[in-house]
Structure formats: C-alpha cells, structure tokens
Amino acid sequence: GVSAGINSDLMCGNFDIKTTVGNQLNGLTSGFKDLMGEVMQGATGAVSSLPGMIIQRANPGLYDMITNGILQAGVSFDKSKLSCEAMSKKLADYTMGDSAWTESAVGDEYRDAINRSGGDATRAEQAKDKATGEEGATWIGGKKAGGKGQPAIQPVRDMAKAGYNMLNGQPVTSNSSVTSSACNGSSCQIFKNSDAAATAIVQVLGDRSIRTCKDKSQCESGGTDNAPGASVAGTGFGPLLDESTKVNLEALSKLVSSQGAPSAEELGKLKTGGLPVTRGVIEALRDDTDKNALVQRLAGELAMAHTIETALAMRRILTTGESEPNAAAQKQAIEEGDRRIDSLDRELQALKNEMELRRAISSNSLLVTLERQEVRNSSNQMQQRTPSTDEGMNSLNQKGGE
C-alpha cells in the first residue's frame, strides 16, 4: 500500500501489480469482466486451488480467460501508473488562476484515493476520474479550504493572518489579541489582532475568493464574500493617509489651544509613526505666532510617518505569511502574494514621491516667506536712528534758554 509519509510525493512506484491483477480477476475493479463478459462462477476458487498446468488441462477455456485477464490487468496497471506519473508532473507545474487551486484539490483527492486503493492502480485511477475538488485544498494550518461547506481561500487575508500570528508567536489560525506585555514588534503595536491586520491589508491591496470545486455551484457556502470569483479592490494608502492627517489635525489643534501640560494619554492619540511628540513640542507651538500653519504642516508630516510605518509592517506581515509551510507548498499562493507585495512596494514609492513633492512645494512658498520675515525683523533690530543737525541745534538752544 501507500503510506502516509509518501502521500505528499505521489510515489507512483508503490502501486502493487499483484493486487491490481488479483482485483481485476476477482471482479473488484471493472475491466476484465467488462471485456470477457460474465466470468464463470467459481473462477476465484479455481485460481486459488489449482496450479496453472492443471487448469489448462482440465479447462482450457478457463485457462485462456484467466490468461487474457492477467494480460489486460497488466495493461491497466501500466496505464494507471503512467497516469499517476502524468498527474505528478501536472501537479508540479501549476498555472496561475483558480484552475490551479482546483488541480491542487483534485491532487489531494487523488492521494487519498491511492491510500484507500490498497495498492490497486486501477481503483486509484477510477477514483481520480471521479475527483470533483469538493474536498478542498490543504491550506493555512493544514486545514482544508475552498471546497464544499468550507470557507473560501482568500490568499491575501489568509496569509496576512498567518504572518501576523507567526510574528507574534501565536498559532497561525488564531484570532486572539496580543497583550501589551507580549508585544515586541511594530505589527502588534499597530494592529491588535490578526483579523484587524488582515482587514487593513485587504483594504489597501485587495483580495479575491477562490473555490476549488469543478462545479462552482457546489461551492457557494459562506455568503457573498466567499462566493466563487468574489473580489475586493484595494484602495491603496491614500484613504489611510487622509484619515491619519484628519485625526492628527484635530488632536494637535485641541492640544495647542488648551491650557496646561498635555497628558501622555492626549499625546498618545496622535498617529506619529514612532516620531516623538513631547510636551515641549506642544508648548513651543503654543508660543509661536504662526501656530495654525505649523499645526497643519506637522499633522500631515506625522500622518505620513504613520502611514509609511504601517506600510512597512504590512509588508513584513505578508512576507512572513508566505513562509507558512502549507501556503509555501502552493505555488499559486506564492505568486499571488508576490504580486500583492509588488503592489505594496509601488504604493510605498508613491508615498515617498508625495512626501518629496510636499517638501519641495512648501520650501518654495512658506519657508521663503518666513525666512524673509526673519531677515526683516533682524534688520530692524540692528538699525539705529541717527539724530539730524536741526534736532541737535534745537536741543542746545533749549538748554541755553534754561
């Protein structure tokens, strides 16, 4: 038979020709019976009790029938073995798309069929032909997904959840939050659990739902989000940057307009991306005559830092998720993940370009205006007023009259 340890490798050499021929002769698998018509009752007993020469002499017709059956069983064995080898090559050369996931699910069913066949190549071949993909493909955590009554395979979401949990030392399918004492990285500081991380990543990069059934109507469990072909379009980092800027502007405006030292809780509401905003910064803004303009600019810069840090954390999460063993075993999953990571890299480059453009624009207007004002103030302070000759004479006359 085929052991569990060989399942993943589809070792076709473990087919047993003796089992195959025996099952053919005894009618356990079709083929011999279909070819020869009705097999004589008692053929099994005759085969097991009489040597071949005695059978030939006693019943030449039965001997010829058995001989033909053995030949046909041998042909079926060779055919099934070739089919197994072809399937192995096919499974090792996936193409991108849902068909590759269906191939993977069918391959899992074929491995199970080999296991159940007891070494009978023909029986395994027949089971393979009946494979529907409804049992799903082996996915994150070794669980089946995409099949009948199973959740859809959502590559970005599933690998993001796995990556978050792997980075934080949790089971790959966990939805538990990471406690503050156990949080040692940026991912758990930005996202409280794997579901929050996956939702944010899907919002930025998009995702799609994949089902493995050959007949897609058999794989419609889980609602519209899990329907075959359902997809979510990514919106990039624009909305996240705008939202962070809005939050920072409101928080900074409140801090600058209020009295007293800002609390750590109030400062913690700012989305700073790791950049420190201290009480001294807030007090300096309060004393500045151009505090409104500076608050707006600081809010945008802090939001940009927060967005970039979030993007880098998302990249680490998704890259780590690709290394989950069951995901790494699916070539089409890695290709999907790489495509999304490439999109994330383009978004990061766009953020960098936007930051540089903002800096260039502000340097051309606001900073020049402030610098010229500073020069004028400095000149006015250094300028001394020289009394005129008439003023001097008038002063002397006043003193002489006294």
C-alpha positions in Angstrom: 0.0 0.0 0.0 0.9 3.7 0.1 2.0 5.1 3.5 1.0 8.5 4.8 4.6 9.6 4.6 4.6 9.1 0.8 1.3 10.9 0.2 2.8 14.3 -0.4 5.2 13.0 -3.0 2.8 10.9 -5.1 5.2 8.0 -5.3 3.6 6.0 -8.1 6.1 3.2 -7.7 4.2 2.0 -4.7 1.4 0.5 -6.8 1.3 -3.3 -6.4 0.8 -5.2 -9.7 -0.2 -8.4 -7.8 -3.1 -6.5 -6.0 -4.1 -4.9 -9.3 -4.3 -8.2 -11.2 -6.0 -10.0 -8.3 -8.7 -7.4 -8.1 -9.3 -7.5 -11.8 -9.7 -11.3 -11.9 -12.0 -11.3 -8.9 -14.2 -8.5 -10.2 -13.3 -5.9 -7.6 -12.4 -3.5 -10.3 -14.1 -3.4 -13.7 -12.1 -4.2 -16.8 -11.7 -7.9 -17.2 -15.3 -8.6 -16.5 -16.3 -5.8 -19.0 -14.1 -7.3 -21.7 -14.8 -11.0 -21.3 -18.5 -10.8 -20.4 -19.8 -12.8 -17.5 -17.0 -14.5 -15.6 -17.6 -18.2 -14.7 -18.7 -18.6 -11.1 -16.0 -20.3 -9.1 -13.1 -18.8 -11.1 -11.7 -17.4 -7.8 -11.7 -20.8 -6.2 -10.2 -22.5 -9.3 -7.4 -19.9 -9.4 -6.6 -20.3 -5.7 -6.6 -24.2 -5.6 -5.3 -25.4 -8.9 -1.8 -24.9 -10.5 -1.8 -23.3 -13.9 -1.0 -26.6 -15.7 -3.9 -28.5 -14.2 -6.3 -25.7 -15.0 -5.0 -25.7 -18.6 -5.6 -29.5 -18.9 -8.9 -29.6 -17.1 -10.5 -26.5 -18.6 -8.6 -24.9 -21.5 -11.3 -22.2 -21.9 -11.0 -21.1 -18.3 -7.2 -21.0 -18.6 -7.3 -18.8 -21.7 -9.8 -16.5 -20.0 -7.6 -16.1 -16.9 -4.5 -15.6 -19.1 -6.3 -12.8 -21.1 -7.4 -11.3 -17.8 -3.9 -11.2 -16.5 -2.7 -9.5 -19.7 -5.4 -6.9 -19.6 -4.8 -6.2 -15.9 -1.1 -5.7 -16.7 -2.1 -3.2 -19.4 -4.4 -1.4 -16.9 -1.6 -1.3 -14.4 0.8 0.3 -16.9 -1.8 2.8 -18.0 -2.7 3.8 -14.4 1.0 4.1 -13.5 1.6 6.4 -16.4 -1.5 8.4 -15.5 -0.1 8.7 -11.9 3.2 10.0 -13.3 1.5 12.4 -15.6 -0.6 13.7 -12.7 2.6 14.2 -10.6 4.1 16.3 -13.3 1.0 18.3 -13.8 0.7 19.0 -10.1 4.3 20.2 -10.1 3.6 22.7 -12.9 0.7 24.8 -11.8 -0.5 27.8 -13.7 -1.8 30.9 -12.1 -5.6 31.1 -11.6 -8.4 29.2 -9.9 -7.8 26.2 -12.1 -4.5 25.7 -10.3 -6.3 25.6 -7.0 -8.8 23.0 -8.4 -5.8 20.9 -9.6 -4.4 21.1 -6.1 -7.7 19.9 -4.6 -8.0 17.1 -7.1 -4.5 16.1 -6.4 -5.3 15.8 -2.7 -8.3 13.6 -3.5 -6.0 11.5 -5.8 -3.5 11.0 -3.0 -6.3 9.9 -0.7 -7.6 7.5 -3.4 -4.1 5.9 -3.7 -4.1 5.5 0.1 -7.5 3.8 0.0 -6.8 1.6 -3.0 -4.6 -0.8 -1.1 -2.1 -0.6 -3.9 -4.6 -1.2 -6.7 -3.6 1.2 -9.5 -6.8 0.7 -11.5 -9.0 1.5 -8.5 -7.0 4.7 -7.8 -7.3 5.7 -11.4 -11.1 5.3 -11.3 -11.3 7.3 -8.1 -9.2 10.1 -9.7 -11.6 10.3 -12.6 -14.4 10.9 -10.1 -12.5 13.6 -8.2 -14.5 16.9 -8.0 -12.4 19.2 -5.9 -15.2 19.5 -3.4 -13.0 18.3 -0.6 -10.9 21.5 -0.9 -7.2 22.2 -0.9 -4.8 21.9 2.0 -4.4 25.5 3.2 -3.1 27.6 6.2 -2.6 25.5 9.3 -3.1 22.2 7.4 -6.9 22.8 7.2 -9.0 22.3 4.1 -10.4 25.4 2.4 -12.2 26.3 -0.8 -14.3 23.1 -1.0 -17.9 22.3 -0.3 -19.1 23.5 3.0 -15.7 25.2 3.6 -14.6 28.8 3.8 -13.2 30.2 0.5 -9.5 30.5 0.0 -8.7 34.2 0.3 -4.9 34.4 -0.3 -4.1 37.9 0.9 -6.3 37.7 4.0 -5.3 34.2 5.0 -1.6 34.8 4.5 -1.8 38.1 6.3 -3.5 36.5 9.4 -0.9 33.7 9.4 2.0 36.2 9.0 0.7 38.4 11.9 0.4 35.3 14.2 3.8 34.0 13.2 5.5 37.3 14.0 3.8 37.4 17.4 4.3 33.7 18.4 0.6 32.7 18.1 -1.0 29.7 16.2 -1.3 30.6 12.5 -5.1 30.5 12.6 -5.5 32.4 15.9 -7.7 35.5 16.3 -6.5 36.3 19.8 -5.3 39.8 20.6 -1.6 40.2 21.6 -1.2 41.6 25.1 0.9 44.6 25.7 3.4 42.6 27.8 3.8 40.1 24.9 4.0 42.7 22.2 7.6 43.1 21.0 7.2 44.4 17.4 5.5 47.0 15.4 2.8 44.8 14.0 1.1 44.2 17.4 1.5 47.9 18.2 -0.4 48.9 15.0 -2.9 46.0 14.9 -4.5 44.5 18.0 -5.0 41.0 16.4 -4.6 39.1 13.2 -8.1 39.9 11.9 -7.5 43.6 12.2 -4.2 43.3 10.4 -5.7 41.2 7.6 -8.7 43.6 7.2 -6.4 46.6 6.9 -4.1 44.8 4.4 -7.0 43.7 2.2 -8.4 47.3 2.2 -5.1 48.5 0.8 -4.1 45.7 -1.5 -7.4 43.9 -2.3 -8.2 40.2 -2.4 -10.3 37.5 -4.0 -12.3 34.4 -3.0 -11.2 31.1 -4.6 -13.2 27.9 -4.7 -11.8 24.5 -5.7 -14.9 22.7 -7.0 -15.0 21.8 -10.7 -18.7 22.6 -10.5 -18.6 26.0 -8.8 -22.3 25.8 -7.9 -21.3 23.1 -5.3 -19.0 25.6 -3.5 -21.2 28.5 -2.5 -21.1 28.3 1.3 -20.2 31.3 3.4 -22.2 34.1 1.8 -21.3 36.6 -0.9 -17.9 37.3 0.4 -17.0 33.6 -0.1 -18.7 33.2 -3.4 -16.6 31.9 -6.3 -14.9 34.8 -8.0 -15.8 37.4 -5.4 -13.2 40.1 -5.1 -12.3 43.2 -3.1 -10.5 46.1 -4.8 -7.6 47.7 -3.0 -7.7 51.4 -2.4 -4.0 52.0 -1.7 -2.7 54.1 1.2 -4.5 57.4 0.2 -7.5 56.9 2.5 -5.3 55.8 5.4 -3.1 58.9 5.0 -6.1 61.3 4.8 -7.7 59.7 7.9 -4.4 59.9 9.9 -4.0 63.6 8.9 -7.5 64.4 10.0 -7.0 62.7 13.4 -3.7 64.4 14.0 -5.1 67.9 13.0 -8.0 67.6 15.4 -5.7 66.3 18.2 -3.0 68.9 17.7 -5.4 71.8 17.4 -7.0 70.7 20.7 -3.7 70.4 22.4 -2.3 73.7 21.2 -5.5 75.7 22.1 -5.8 74.2 25.6 -4.0 75.3 28.7 -1.8 73.2 31.0 0.7 70.5 30.2 -0.6 67.8 27.8 -1.1 64.3 29.3 0.5 61.2 27.9 -2.9 59.9 27.0 -3.6 63.0 24.9 -0.3 62.7 23.2 -0.9 59.0 22.6 -3.9 59.8 20.4 -1.6 61.2 17.7 -0.7 59.0 14.8 3.0 59.6 14.7 4.6 56.5 13.2 7.2 56.4 16.0 8.2 60.0 15.8 8.2 61.5 19.3 5.9 64.4 20.0 6.7 65.7 23.5 5.2 68.3 25.8 7.9 70.7 24.8 6.8 70.5 21.1 3.2 71.4 22.1 4.4 74.3 24.3 6.6 75.6 21.5 3.6 75.5 19.1 1.5 77.5 21.7 4.1 80.2 21.8 4.5 80.5 18.0 2.7 83.3 16.2 2.2 81.0 13.2 1.0 78.1 15.2 -2.1 77.4 13.0 0.1 76.9 9.8 2.6 74.9 11.8 -0.1 72.6 13.3 -1.4 71.8 9.8 2.0 71.0 8.5 3.0 68.9 11.5 -0.3 66.9 11.3 0.5 66.0 7.7 4.1 65.0 8.3 3.2 62.9 11.3 0.4 61.2 9.3 2.9 60.4 6.5 5.3 58.9 9.0 2.5 56.8 10.5 1.4 55.6 7.0 4.9 54.6 6.0 5.4 52.7 9.2 2.1 50.9 8.7 3.0 50.0 5.1 6.3 48.5 6.2 4.6 46.5 8.9 2.1 45.2 6.3 4.9 44.2 4.1 6.6 42.2 6.9 3.3 40.5 7.8 2.5 39.4 4.2 6.1 38.2 3.5 6.1 36.2 6.7 2.7 34.7 5.8 4.1 33.4 2.5 6.6 31.2 4.5 3.8 29.3 6.3 4.5 25.7 5.2 1.1 25.0 3.7 1.0 28.3 1.9 4.6 27.9 0.7 3.6 24.5 -0.8 1.0 26.2 -3.1 2.9 27.8 -5.9 -0.1 29.8 -7.0 -0.5 31.3 -3.5 3.1 32.5 -3.5 2.6 34.1 -6.9 -0.5 35.8 -5.6 1.3 37.0 -2.6 4.3 38.3 -4.6 2.0 40.2 -6.9 0.4 42.0 -3.9 3.8 42.7 -2.3 4.9 44.3 -5.6 1.8 46.5 -5.5 2.6 47.4 -1.9 6.1 48.4 -3.0 4.7 50.7 -5.7 2.5 52.3 -3.1 5.5 52.9 -0.8 7.3 54.5 -3.7 4.3 56.7 -4.4 4.3 57.8 -0.7 7.9 58.7 -1.0 7.3 60.8 -4.1 4.4 62.5 -2.5 6.5 63.4 0.6 9.3 64.8 -1.5 6.8 66.9 -3.6 5.2 68.3 -0.5 8.5 69.3 0.9 9.5 71.0 -2.4 6.2 72.9 -2.6 6.4 74.1 1.0 10.0 75.2 0.6 9.1 77.3 -2.4 6.5 79.4 -0.6 6.0 79.1 3.2 9.6 78.8 4.2 10.8 81.6 1.9 8.1 83.9 3.3 9.1 83.1 6.9 12.8 83.4 6.1 12.3 86.9 4.6 10.3 88.0 7.6 13.0 86.8 9.9 15.6 88.8 7.9 13.4 92.0 8.1 13.0 91.5 11.9 16.7 91.1 12.3 17.5 94.2 10.2 15.0 96.4 12.2 16.6 95.4 15.5 20.1 96.2 14.3 19.1 99.6 12.7 20.0 102.6 14.9 18.3 106.0 14.4 20.9 109.0 13.8 19.7 112.5 15.0 19.7 115.3 12.4 21.7 118.6 12.8 18.5 120.7 13.3 17.4 118.4 16.1 20.8 118.8 17.7 20.8 122.7 17.5 17.2 122.8 18.9 18.3 120.7 21.8 21.2 123.1 22.6 19.0 126.2 22.3 16.6 124.7 24.7 19.3 124.0 27.2 20.8 127.6 26.7 17.4 129.2 27.4 17.2 127.5 30.7 
